[in-house]
Amino acid sequence: MSDFDFDLDHLDFDAAEQKSKADQDKQQQAQLAELAELQDGGDDCAGGACKI
């Protein structure tokens, strides 16, 4: 067996792909939520409590 022979039978590529897609979806949702917050004014005042 050479140094470049690998046994890939134990790897679950489908599960890894699904996890990767789920992670990407989660990251995209977080970015969209952050963008929505910035578009709403982006201040830290809940419900406009500190606006005059």
PyMOL commands that set and color helices and strands:
alter all, ss='L'
color gray80, all
select helices_A, chain A and resi 13-39+46-48
alter helices_A, ss='H'
color red, helices_A
deselect
rebuild
show_as cartoon
